Amino acid sequence: QVQLVESGGGLVQPGGSLRLSCAASGIIFSIYNMGWYRQAPGKQRALVATITSGNITNYADSVKGRFTISRDNAKNTVYLQMNMLKPEDTAVYSCNAYRPLRRYWGQGTQVTVSS
């Protein structure tokens, strides 16, 4: 059974930082591309960042220079380091594991940026 479990969300003030983690089980983690997505209230889910099995990264324009995606294949975990957080970053953040004909989602973790 495939499981993706996110952690690290919470309430943070504007300008603060959080690090999200997504631990995967039930898949050969190293061959999967991984991504972080977010969904704000009343909005569609949007791509935040992706990292391929070969460690090539891609970011949404809105988070470039502030967020960093990374992976640790030994721990079957993908991370999202979020710095200089803004109120508009408030959303449920979900991780995603994908490769041809396979896509899996985690349940998500809430990130709230507010003073």
C-alpha positions in Angstrom: 0.0 0.0 0.0 1.4 3.4 -1.0 1.4 6.1 1.6 2.6 9.7 1.5 2.6 11.4 4.8 3.2 15.1 5.1 4.3 16.9 8.3 5.7 20.2 9.4 2.8 22.5 8.7 1.5 25.1 11.2 1.0 28.7 11.9 3.9 31.1 11.2 4.2 34.9 11.1 4.9 36.7 7.8 8.6 36.5 7.0 9.0 33.3 8.9 10.1 29.8 7.8 8.8 26.3 7.8 10.1 23.0 6.5 7.6 20.5 5.2 8.4 16.8 5.0 6.7 14.0 3.0 7.6 10.5 3.9 6.8 7.8 1.3 6.3 4.1 1.7 5.1 1.4 -0.6 7.0 2.7 -3.6 10.6 2.6 -4.9 11.1 6.2 -3.9 14.3 6.8 -5.8 12.6 6.3 -9.3 9.7 8.6 -8.6 9.5 12.3 -9.4 8.2 14.2 -6.5 6.2 17.4 -6.2 4.6 19.8 -3.7 1.3 21.4 -4.5 -1.0 23.7 -2.6 -4.6 24.6 -2.5 -5.8 27.8 -0.9 -9.5 28.3 0.1 -11.7 28.9 -2.9 -8.8 28.2 -5.3 -7.7 25.3 -7.5 -4.7 23.2 -6.5 -1.5 24.7 -7.9 2.0 23.4 -8.4 4.6 24.7 -6.0 7.8 22.8 -6.8 8.9 19.5 -8.3 12.1 17.4 -8.2 12.8 14.6 -10.6 14.4 11.3 -9.8 17.5 12.9 -11.2 17.3 15.9 -8.8 16.2 18.4 -11.4 14.0 21.0 -9.7 11.3 23.3 -10.9 9.4 26.1 -9.1 6.3 28.2 -9.5 7.2 31.8 -10.2 5.5 32.9 -7.0 7.9 30.9 -4.8 11.2 31.1 -6.7 14.0 32.4 -4.4 12.0 31.6 -1.3 11.2 27.9 -1.4 13.6 25.0 -1.9 12.6 21.4 -2.7 15.0 18.6 -1.9 14.9 14.8 -1.4 16.7 12.2 0.6 16.4 8.8 -1.1 17.9 7.0 1.9 15.0 8.3 4.0 12.3 8.1 1.3 11.5 11.7 2.1 11.0 14.9 0.1 11.3 18.3 1.8 10.1 21.8 1.1 12.0 24.5 2.8 9.9 27.7 2.9 11.5 31.0 3.8 10.2 34.6 3.7 6.6 33.3 4.0 3.8 35.6 3.0 0.1 35.5 3.9 -0.7 34.5 0.3 1.3 31.2 0.9 -1.5 30.1 3.3 -2.9 26.8 1.9 -3.0 23.1 2.4 0.2 21.7 1.0 0.2 18.2 -0.5 3.0 16.0 -1.8 2.8 14.0 -5.0 4.8 11.0 -6.3 4.6 10.5 -10.0 6.0 8.6 -12.9 4.4 7.3 -16.1 1.0 5.7 -15.4 1.5 6.2 -11.6 0.5 9.1 -9.4 0.0 9.2 -5.7 -1.1 11.9 -3.3 -0.7 12.6 0.4 -3.4 14.0 2.6 -1.9 17.4 3.0 -0.7 19.6 5.8 -2.0 23.1 6.6 0.3 26.1 6.4 -1.1 29.4 7.8 0.9 32.6 7.5 -0.6 35.3 9.7 0.3 37.8 12.3 
